[in-house]
């Protein structure tokens, strides 16, 4: 990813860090963001942010929905692409950005499994150990996947973002026709 893309990823990390400041009780709500072709449940009321970021060599409009509950930030981001050849590169860039946001070390990696997603070798899920910009240690669970020309990044970041906590979020993500 180009240096300007890292700045975009860092800006998203700042959004995630800011979203963690408030922590309402878990209140899972199912939503279908317009134009995403996706159903997702978040444990709190999300804030939505959109910005142009460089991804796979082109500028795209990346929309992020994020909220914080019980000390963890839950987020899902999506961007449409124009070129099918850019999808694998965009998934790689989103994975790199997720690791960079927490200066993360990969503890585990496996294939992403989202009902209805387009199969891609770069569609992966990671458990990372890292730290926030202020040095606070965190665990991040991140997953990148695609449906057609739309790419997605889903993350859970916090002090104990273990597999069970992430599963409760990731299993509620489904591509809708």
N, C-alpha and C positions, 0 to 999 in steps of 0.2 A: 504494500500500500504506500502511496506517495505521502510525503510529509504533511501535505494539506489534508489528506484523509485522516491522518493520525490526530490532527487538530480537531476534525469533525468528531472522531471517536472520543477524544478527550472531552469535548463539549457534551456529548451524550453521557459520559461518565459523571460530569458535573451535574447534569439533570438528575441522574440516578441518586447521587449523593444528596442533592437537595430534596428529592422526594422522600428520602429516608428520615427527614427531620420530623415529620408528623406520623403518628402511628395509631390509626384508628383500629378498632377491634375487627377481627376477621368477619367479613360480610360478603361472601362470594356472590358475584353478579355476572350473569352470562351476557355477552354482548357480541354484536356482529358489526365491526367497524365498516362503514360505507366504502365500497369499492375494493375491499380486501379479499372478499370471497372466503372469509374465515370466521369461525365462531371461537370465542375465547372467554374464559371466566377469570376474573381478577378478584382477590379477596378484599378489595377496598375500591373506593371511587377514584378512577384514574384521572390524572391531568394529561392533556394531549399537547404535544409539541411537534412542530414540523419545521424542517430546515433543509436547504439544499446542501448536499455533501457530495464529495467526489467518491465514487464507488465503481470499481472495475473500469477505471479510466474515463468515466463520464460523470457529469453532475446529475444527481437524482434528488427527488424530493423524498426525504426519509421522514416518516411520521412515527413518533414514539408515544405510546400510552404507558404511563407509569404511576404506581402508587406504593405506599408503604403501609405495612401492617405487622404488628408484633415484632418490630425491629428489623424487618426485612423489606427490601424493595423488590417489587414484581414489575416487570416491564416486557412489552412486546413492541417491536419496531418492524416497519415494512416499507419497502420501496418498489415501485414498478420499474422494470427495465424495458428497453426497446429492442435489444439484440439477444436472441437466445444463446449466442456464444458467450455473452457476458455473465450468465447465471452462475456457472461454476466459479468464476473469478470473484463475483460479488459474494458468494457464500464463503469463500476463503477469506476475503477482506473483512466480512462481518465477524468471522471467528477470531481473526487476528485482533480486531478492535475490542472484542469481548475480553480477550486475555490482557490486552494493553490497558484497559480501563481499571483493572485491579492489579496490574503488574503480576499477573497470575502464573502459577506453575501448574501444569496439567497433572491432576491426580488420576483421572480416568477419562477414557474416550470411548464412545460407541456410536453406532449409526443412529441417526434421528428417526423416530417413528411417530409420524403424525398421520392420522387417517386422512386420505385424499391427497397427500403431498405428491409432487412429481419426484420420482426416484432420481437421486443425484448422489454420486460418490462423495461429494463434499457436504452433504447434509449430515451433520454430526451433532453430538451432544457431549459436553465436557463437564467435569467437576474440577474446579480450580481453587487453589489456595493463593491468596494474595493480600493486598492491602489497599485501603482507600488513600486518596492523596494526602490526608492528614496522618497517615501511618497506622491507622486502626486496622488490625488484621480482620479479614473477611474470607468467607467461602462464597464462591459464585458457581451456580449451575447455569450453563448457557447452551442454547440449542439454535442451530441455523438450518433452515430448510427452504424449499421453494414450491410454488405451485404455478406452473407455466412460466410467465415472465415476471412474476412477483416473488421477491425474496423476503424472508422473515428472520428475525433474531428474537428469541425469547430468553429472558434471564431472571434469575432469583439471586439476590445478593444480600448477604447479612452475616451475622456472627456464626450462625449454625445452619446454613443453607444445605442441609443434608439431603440424601436421596429421597427420603419420605416427603420432606417439605417440597422439594422440586417436583416430585411425581404428582402431588396434589394440584399443582399448577399446569405442568406439561400435559397431563392426561386430559385436561379440559380444553385443549386446543384441537380444532378439527377444521379441515378445509371443507368449505361448502360450495356446491356447484352453483 
